[in-house]
C-alpha cells in the first residue's frame, strides 16, 4: 500500500521497516502506517499517545513510552512484532537487529552491601527475540 491520499499535516516523525512506514504525530498520538501490512504497514487500530521512541527491525516496529514502560510491537511476529505483556519500565535504550530482535537496557541502582551509603548504577538487559532464524542470541544476562 502506498501513501497516496494520506494527510501528513501534524506529523512530527517518520519511521520505517524494510517494507513499511509509520508517520507519527507525537503531540496527539495519531499515526498512519502504510506498506506491507505483515511488516508493520497496518496500525490503524493502535493509539500512540505518550510514545517517546519508535524502533524497528526489517519486519516490525516497537513504539515505547519510556515514562511508563508501556510498549506496542507490530509487524511480523517472528521478527520483533510481538511484545505484549512485557514490562519495559526503566528502559533507557533499545537496540535492534535487522531480522528480528529488540534488546532493551534498563538502568538500576545497586549497592555493594546492605549498609552502603552510596549506590552505584548498573545496566540490566531485558531481551526478547521473536525470530525463527538460526544463530540469534536467545537471552541476555546482566553485564558484570
Residue frames as qw, qx, qy, qz and C-alpha x, y, z in Angstrom:
[[0.000, 0.882, 0.471, 0.000, 0.00, 0.00, 0.00],
 [0.406, 0.371, 0.008, 0.835, 1.17, 3.46, -0.94],
 [0.185, -0.440, -0.452, 0.753, 0.65, 6.77, 0.79],
 [0.023, -0.265, -0.447, -0.854, -1.38, 8.42, -1.96],
 [0.416, -0.596, -0.442, -0.526, -4.24, 10.40, -0.45],
 [0.612, -0.464, -0.493, 0.409, -2.86, 10.40, 3.11],
 [0.073, -0.927, -0.015, -0.368, -2.84, 13.62, 5.11],
 [0.735, -0.011, -0.381, 0.561, 0.51, 14.23, 6.77],
 [0.088, -0.726, 0.101, -0.675, -0.34, 17.50, 8.49],
 [0.629, -0.660, 0.221, -0.346, 0.86, 17.47, 12.10],
 [0.963, 0.025, -0.181, 0.199, 3.32, 14.60, 11.56],
 [0.304, -0.889, 0.342, 0.001, 6.37, 15.02, 13.79],
 [0.322, -0.496, 0.791, 0.156, 8.32, 11.84, 12.97],
 [0.849, 0.339, -0.229, -0.334, 8.54, 9.18, 10.24],
 [0.481, -0.440, 0.758, -0.009, 9.93, 5.67, 10.77],
 [0.732, 0.376, -0.407, -0.396, 10.44, 2.64, 8.55],
 [0.795, -0.196, 0.570, 0.065, 10.96, -1.09, 8.46],
 [0.289, -0.209, 0.717, 0.599, 12.27, -2.71, 5.30],
 [0.037, 0.326, 0.816, 0.475, 8.75, -2.85, 3.87],
 [0.195, -0.791, -0.568, -0.115, 6.57, -0.31, 5.70],
 [0.188, 0.354, -0.175, 0.899, 6.43, 3.24, 7.02],
 [0.314, -0.689, -0.609, 0.235, 4.91, 4.97, 10.03],
 [0.102, 0.500, 0.007, 0.860, 4.10, 8.70, 10.20],
 [0.453, -0.515, -0.645, 0.336, 3.53, 9.75, 13.82],
 [0.107, -0.733, 0.014, -0.672, 2.21, 12.89, 15.44],
 [0.467, -0.057, -0.706, 0.530, 3.80, 12.65, 18.91],
 [0.162, -0.135, 0.265, -0.941, 1.65, 15.52, 20.16],
 [0.696, -0.054, -0.007, -0.716, -1.65, 13.69, 19.58],
 [0.517, -0.178, 0.830, -0.109, -0.60, 10.03, 19.34],
 [0.776, 0.516, 0.178, -0.316, -2.15, 9.73, 15.88],
 [0.286, -0.445, 0.732, 0.430, -0.24, 7.62, 13.37],
 [0.803, 0.476, -0.044, -0.356, -0.58, 6.33, 9.86],
 [0.483, -0.363, 0.754, 0.257, 1.18, 3.20, 8.65],
 [0.767, 0.545, -0.039, -0.337, 1.46, 2.00, 5.09],
 [0.180, 0.538, -0.812, -0.138, 3.34, -0.61, 3.12],
 [0.550, -0.018, -0.828, -0.107, 3.28, -4.35, 3.69],
 [0.624, -0.564, 0.001, -0.541, 0.73, -4.94, 6.46],
 [0.948, -0.223, -0.205, 0.100, 2.61, -8.03, 7.68],
 [0.672, 0.114, -0.201, 0.703, 5.76, -5.95, 8.16],
 [0.249, -0.406, -0.355, 0.805, 4.31, -3.04, 10.15],
 [0.002, 0.142, 0.398, 0.907, 2.23, -1.35, 7.45],
 [0.437, -0.552, -0.552, -0.447, -1.00, -1.62, 9.45],
 [0.281, -0.111, -0.615, 0.728, -1.52, 0.35, 12.68],
 [0.232, -0.440, -0.316, -0.808, -4.96, 1.92, 12.23],
 [0.666, -0.577, -0.414, -0.228, -6.39, 0.43, 15.45],
 [0.686, -0.195, -0.378, 0.591, -3.48, 1.50, 17.64],
 [0.177, -0.970, -0.100, -0.135, -3.13, 4.51, 19.95],
 [0.720, 0.214, -0.228, 0.620, 0.35, 6.02, 20.20],
 [0.226, -0.888, 0.017, -0.400, -0.39, 8.77, 22.73],
 [0.613, -0.731, 0.298, -0.024, 2.62, 9.16, 25.04],
 [0.923, 0.173, 0.082, 0.333, 5.06, 7.30, 22.77],
 [0.258, -0.872, 0.255, 0.328, 8.54, 8.71, 23.26],
 [0.075, -0.541, 0.739, 0.395, 10.51, 6.49, 20.87],
 [0.903, 0.314, 0.106, -0.272, 9.91, 4.14, 17.93],
 [0.270, -0.507, 0.775, 0.262, 12.34, 1.40, 16.89],
 [0.844, 0.370, -0.056, -0.385, 12.28, -1.06, 14.04],
 [0.580, -0.213, 0.727, 0.301, 13.68, -4.27, 12.66],
 [0.012, 0.113, -0.681, -0.723, 13.41, -5.15, 8.99],
 [0.277, -0.317, -0.811, -0.406, 9.91, -6.53, 9.52],
 [0.419, -0.674, -0.606, 0.062, 8.44, -4.93, 12.67],
 [0.004, 0.662, -0.138, 0.737, 8.05, -1.79, 14.79],
 [0.495, -0.448, -0.619, 0.412, 8.22, -1.16, 18.53],
 [0.084, -0.714, -0.056, -0.693, 6.65, 2.01, 19.97],
 [0.578, -0.261, -0.596, 0.493, 7.79, 2.73, 23.53],
 [0.258, -0.871, -0.046, -0.416, 6.68, 5.16, 26.19],
 [0.542, 0.240, -0.581, 0.558, 9.85, 5.46, 28.31],
 [0.251, -0.408, 0.328, -0.814, 7.92, 7.34, 31.00],
 [0.789, -0.197, 0.209, -0.543, 5.51, 4.46, 31.72],
 [0.301, -0.314, 0.897, 0.080, 7.34, 1.43, 30.30],
 [0.719, 0.415, 0.473, -0.293, 4.41, 0.63, 28.00],
 [0.044, -0.398, 0.683, 0.611, 5.32, -0.71, 24.56],
 [0.791, 0.421, 0.286, -0.340, 3.48, -1.85, 21.48],
 [0.214, -0.369, 0.765, 0.482, 5.03, -4.07, 18.82],
 [0.737, 0.482, 0.342, -0.329, 3.50, -4.87, 15.46],
 [0.385, 0.625, -0.593, -0.330, 4.51, -6.37, 12.17],
 [0.761, 0.158, -0.624, -0.081, 5.87, -9.87, 11.66],
 [0.739, -0.610, 0.126, -0.257, 5.51, -11.71, 14.96],
 [0.947, -0.073, 0.029, 0.313, 8.61, -13.79, 14.20],
 [0.578, 0.372, -0.016, 0.726, 10.73, -10.70, 13.63],
 [0.210, 0.001, -0.341, 0.916, 10.08, -8.43, 16.61],
 [0.321, -0.329, -0.308, -0.833, 6.36, -7.78, 16.20],
 [0.692, -0.490, -0.488, -0.208, 5.26, -9.38, 19.47],
 [0.289, 0.242, -0.578, 0.724, 5.99, -7.82, 22.87],
 [0.546, -0.549, -0.185, -0.605, 2.61, -7.82, 24.60],
 [0.837, -0.509, -0.197, -0.036, 2.76, -8.40, 28.33],
 [0.719, 0.087, -0.243, 0.645, 6.40, -7.33, 28.63],
 [0.330, -0.901, -0.180, 0.217, 7.46, -4.70, 31.17],
 [0.609, 0.451, -0.001, 0.652, 9.76, -2.00, 29.82],
 [0.316, -0.942, -0.077, -0.086, 9.69, 0.29, 32.85],
 [0.525, -0.732, 0.303, 0.312, 13.04, 1.94, 33.47],
 [0.785, 0.290, 0.340, 0.429, 14.32, 1.22, 29.97],
 [0.167, -0.770, 0.145, 0.598, 16.93, 3.73, 28.88],
 [0.177, 0.523, -0.609, -0.570, 17.91, 2.36, 25.47],
 [0.852, 0.240, 0.429, -0.181, 16.61, -0.08, 22.87],
 [0.019, -0.509, 0.708, 0.489, 18.68, -1.78, 20.19],
 [0.846, 0.309, 0.281, -0.331, 17.52, -3.89, 17.28],
 [0.418, -0.210, 0.750, 0.467, 18.82, -6.30, 14.70],
 [0.288, 0.210, -0.498, -0.790, 17.82, -6.36, 11.09],
 [0.447, -0.066, -0.806, -0.383, 15.96, -9.65, 11.24],
 [0.610, -0.477, -0.463, -0.430, 14.02, -9.56, 14.44],
 [0.613, -0.381, -0.538, 0.435, 15.43, -8.95, 17.87],
 [0.111, -0.842, 0.051, -0.526, 14.96, -6.00, 20.18],
 [0.633, -0.185, -0.531, 0.533, 17.10, -5.56, 23.27],
 [0.233, -0.873, -0.119, -0.412, 16.14, -3.12, 25.99],
 [0.504, 0.137, -0.528, 0.670, 18.64, -1.79, 28.54],
 [0.471, -0.794, -0.281, -0.262, 17.33, -0.84, 31.98],
 [0.292, 0.454, -0.515, 0.666, 19.42, 1.06, 34.50],
 [0.691, -0.618, -0.357, -0.116, 19.00, 0.13, 38.15],
 [0.114, -0.777, 0.458, -0.417, 20.66, 1.30, 41.36],
 [0.887, -0.116, -0.424, 0.144, 22.80, -1.26, 43.16],
 [0.280, -0.837, 0.400, -0.249, 24.84, -1.10, 46.34],
 [0.420, 0.427, -0.789, 0.138, 27.79, -3.23, 47.39],
 [0.289, -0.184, -0.883, 0.321, 26.13, -4.26, 50.68],
 [0.226, -0.710, -0.661, -0.095, 23.02, -3.54, 52.71],
 [0.347, -0.808, -0.237, 0.412, 24.53, -0.64, 54.68],
 [0.507, 0.106, 0.269, 0.812, 26.34, 1.09, 51.82],
 [0.038, 0.673, 0.276, -0.686, 25.71, 4.85, 51.89],
 [0.243, 0.558, -0.376, -0.699, 26.36, 5.25, 48.15],
 [0.788, 0.303, 0.530, -0.084, 24.60, 3.33, 45.45],
 [0.105, -0.376, 0.614, 0.686, 26.07, 2.75, 42.04],
 [0.727, 0.416, 0.099, -0.537, 24.14, 2.24, 38.85],
 [0.310, -0.202, 0.876, 0.309, 24.34, -0.75, 36.61],
 [0.552, 0.232, -0.357, -0.717, 22.60, -1.81, 33.43],
 [0.535, 0.069, 0.828, -0.151, 20.33, -4.81, 33.27],
 [0.235, 0.201, -0.615, -0.726, 19.41, -6.07, 29.83],
 [0.621, 0.281, 0.598, -0.422, 15.90, -7.23, 29.03],
 [0.092, 0.304, -0.713, -0.625, 15.99, -9.07, 25.74],
 [0.711, 0.297, 0.546, -0.329, 13.30, -10.56, 23.64],
 [0.018, 0.324, -0.744, -0.584, 13.72, -12.38, 20.42],
 [0.699, 0.368, 0.496, -0.360, 10.91, -13.41, 18.19],
 [0.426, 0.626, -0.511, -0.406, 12.72, -14.80, 15.19],
 [0.968, 0.016, 0.237, -0.085, 12.78, -18.29, 13.74],
 [0.591, 0.704, -0.370, 0.134, 16.14, -17.60, 12.07],
 [0.897, -0.249, -0.195, 0.307, 19.06, -19.67, 13.44],
 [0.618, 0.216, -0.173, 0.736, 22.06, -18.15, 15.16],
 [0.149, -0.725, -0.010, -0.672, 20.40, -15.40, 17.17],
 [0.091, 0.178, -0.703, 0.682, 21.06, -14.76, 20.85],
 [0.429, -0.462, -0.726, -0.273, 18.14, -16.25, 22.76],
 [0.487, -0.806, -0.329, 0.064, 18.55, -14.45, 26.08],
 [0.271, 0.714, -0.282, 0.581, 20.64, -11.82, 27.80],
 [0.679, -0.445, -0.435, 0.389, 22.43, -11.60, 31.11],
 [0.190, -0.981, -0.004, 0.043, 23.37, -8.63, 33.22],
 [0.605, 0.584, -0.346, 0.417, 26.90, -7.43, 32.43],
 [0.738, -0.491, -0.263, 0.380, 29.46, -7.61, 35.23]]
